[in-house]
């Protein structure tokens, strides 16, 4: 962003110089072909500066909206995880293991992070899979992904006639 602002400021300074130059030459020579060409080039530069400023503002607004949407989605996903863990009556230890499993850690990594034996983690995962009515890590994780995919997203395509899956 800093680079973009610096480029726009450089362009704006250049535009001011060329505007002054155009009016100075116009004052001295009138509207000759060289002055007319310089005027058009200056107009193009000014238009580019204005377009750059407008686009930079649009991009910043879009980035803020995307960040806000991401926070909302992350909070909703966190709430869904919490609700499911409560529905399944997972213990505090099982919740930790389930969350680490969702994050993609394997049994050994979870055991190391929790300072427990790998066999303990395997037993906790087996209990989690039983309570969540899933069969393994992949099925457990995909149950959360399925819930996200099935949840409609505002502005998404719903499919219709003539559309094909790619």
N, C-alpha and C positions, 0 to 999 in steps of 0.2 A: 504494500500500500504506500509506503514511503517513497519508493521508486516511482510509482504512478503519479503521486502528488508532485514530485520533483520534475517529472517530464511535463506535466500539465503547466506547472509554473514557468518552466523554460519556454514552452510554447506560448504561454500568455505574454511573457516578456518579449519574445520574438514578434508576436502579433502587434504589440504596442509599438515596437520599433518600426515595423513595416507600415503600420497605419500612419505614423508620423512621416515616414519617408514618402509614402504615397501622397499625402496632402502637401508636403513640401515641393515635390516634383510637379504636382498638379498646379500649385501656385506659380511655379516658375515657368512651366512649359505648356500648361493646359492639358487637355486629354489627348495625348498622342498615343500611338500603339504601345510603346514601352510602358507608359504610365497606366494605360488600361490593363495591360497584362499583369503589371505589379498589383493593381487594384484587385483583379480577380484572384491572384495568388494569395493576397492578404485576406480577402473574403473567405477563401478556402481554409486558410490557417485559423481564422477566427471561428469559423463554423466547426472546425475540428476541435478546438479548445472547448467551445460550448458543448459539443456532443460528448467530449471526454468527461467534462464535469457532470453532465446529466447522467451519463452511464455509470460513473463512479458512485454517484448517489443511489442509483437504482441497484447496483450490485451490493452496496452496503446494506440497503433495506432488505434485499433478498437474503443476504447472509444472516441478518438478524432474525428474519422470519424462519429460516431454516434451522438456526440454532434454537430458537424458541420451540419449534415443532419437535426437534430432537429431544429437548428436555421433557416435553410433554409425553412423548412416546416412551422415553426411558423411565419416567415416573409411572406411567401406565403399566409398562412391562414389570417393573419392580412390584407394583401392587398386585399384578396377576400372580407373580411368583409367591408373594407372601400369602395371598388367598389360597393358592393351591397347597402350599406347605401346611397351612392351618387346616384345610379340608382333609388332608391326608393324615393329620395329627402327627407330624414329624417332630421328633425330639429336637432339642437345640443342637446336639451333635449331628443328627441326621440332616438338619437344615444346613449346617455348615458344609457337610459333605455333598449334599445335593447341589448347593450353590456352586461349589468348586467343580463339581461334575459338569454343571451347565456351562461354566466358564472354560471347559475343555481340559482341565487338569486330569492326568491319569492317576491310577491308584497309588503308585509310588510317590508322585508329587504331592498328592493330598496327604498321604501318611507323613511325609517329611514336613509339610506346612503345619499340620496339626499335631506333630510330635507324637504320633501313634504308630502302631504296627500296620503294615499293609493288610494283614488278615482282618484287623478291626475295620478298616475302611471297606474291604470287600463285604464283610458282614453287614455294615451299615448300608452299603449300596444295595445289597440283596433285600434288606428291609424296606428301603426307599422304593425299589422297583415293585415290591409286593404291595405296598401301601398305595402306590400310584397306578397300579395295574398295568405296569409296563414290564418288558421282559429283559431289557438290557440297556446299556448306556445310550446306544443309538435311538432306541425306541423312546427312552425317557426324554432325551434332548429334542427329538422330533415332535413329541407331544406339545412342547412349548412353541416350536416353530409352526406347527400346524395351527395352533391357536392364533398366532400372529397373521398367518396367511388367510385364515378364515375371517379375520376381523376386517371389515371394510375400511378402506382408507379414503378420506375425503379427496375428491378429485381424481380418483383412480378410474381406469377403464374397467367396465364391467363385462366386456365381451358382447358380441352381438353377431348378427348375420353378416357373413362375408369376411369376418376376421378369422385369421388362422393363427395357431400357436407357432412360434418360431423355434 
